[in-house]
């Protein structure tokens, strides 16, 4: 196996560009995750506030129990949906973050 020293500067440059592209993509994905988390927090706060307002207007104990059950069910369903969405975002983050690095590794394997 012959070593071609003239390829080393471009190899280093390619690696740096791959890492830079990966960092850029990670930043974008983290911003998307932060935005989604912020939106969910706002929706959750609004839902909780609406629940408290409805609860204050209840006159019978049975109504309060039914209202609490509905709120708990909708909150749980919303939480599960949000966790699923965040899981997909984190999966996309991992895939996109390593895509440029995988390309660089493939180049190294091909040249070896």
C-alpha positions in Angstrom: 0.0 0.0 0.0 1.5 3.3 -1.1 1.1 6.4 1.0 0.2 9.5 -1.0 1.3 12.4 1.2 -0.1 15.0 -1.2 -3.6 14.0 -0.2 -3.2 14.8 3.5 -4.0 18.5 3.3 -7.3 17.9 1.4 -8.1 15.0 3.7 -7.9 17.4 6.7 -9.9 20.0 4.9 -12.6 17.5 4.0 -12.8 16.4 7.7 -13.0 20.0 8.9 -15.8 20.8 6.4 -17.7 17.6 7.5 -17.5 18.5 11.1 -18.5 22.1 10.4 -21.6 20.9 8.4 -22.4 18.5 11.2 -22.3 21.3 13.8 -24.5 23.5 11.6 -27.1 20.8 11.2 -27.0 20.0 15.0 -27.6 23.7 15.7 -30.6 23.8 13.3 -32.1 20.7 14.8 -31.6 21.9 18.4 -33.4 25.1 17.5 -36.3 23.1 16.1 -36.4 21.1 19.3 -36.3 24.2 21.5 -39.1 25.8 19.4 -41.3 22.7 19.7 -40.7 22.5 23.5 -41.6 26.1 23.9 -44.8 25.7 21.9 -45.8 22.7 23.9 -45.2 24.6 27.1 -47.4 27.4 26.0 -50.2 25.0 24.9 -49.9 23.2 28.2 -50.1 26.4 30.2 -53.1 27.6 28.3 -54.8 24.3 28.7 -54.2 24.3 32.5 -55.4 27.8 32.8 -58.6 27.0 30.9 -59.1 23.9 33.2 -58.8 26.0 36.3 -61.3 28.6 34.9 -63.8 25.8 34.2 -63.2 24.2 37.5 -64.0 27.4 39.3 -67.3 27.5 37.6 -68.4 24.0 38.7 -71.1 23.8 41.3 -71.4 20.0 41.7 -68.8 17.6 42.9 -69.6 15.1 40.1 -69.0 17.8 37.5 -65.6 18.6 39.1 -64.6 14.9 38.9 -65.7 14.6 35.3 -63.9 17.8 34.4 -60.7 16.5 36.1 -61.0 13.2 34.3 -61.3 14.9 30.9 -58.4 17.2 31.7 -56.2 14.3 32.8 -57.0 12.3 29.7 -56.4 15.2 27.3 -53.2 16.2 29.1 -51.9 12.6 28.9 -52.7 12.3 25.2 -51.1 15.6 24.5 -48.0 14.6 26.5 -47.7 11.3 24.6 -48.0 13.1 21.3 -45.4 15.6 22.3 -42.9 13.0 23.5 -43.4 11.1 20.2 -42.8 14.3 18.2 -39.7 15.1 20.3 -38.4 11.6 19.8 -38.7 12.0 16.0 -36.9 15.3 16.2 -34.0 13.8 18.3 -33.8 10.9 15.8 -33.6 13.4 12.9 -31.0 15.3 14.9 -28.8 12.2 15.3 -29.2 11.1 11.6 -28.5 14.6 10.3 -25.6 15.2 12.6 -23.7 12.1 11.5 -24.5 12.3 7.8 -21.5 14.5 6.9 -19.2 12.5 9.1 -20.5 9.3 7.4 -19.6 10.7 4.1 -16.1 11.6 5.2 -15.6 8.1 6.7 -16.8 6.6 3.4 -14.1 8.6 1.6 -11.5 7.4 3.9 -12.5 3.7 3.5 -12.6 4.1 -0.3 -9.1 5.6 -0.3 -7.7 2.9 1.9 
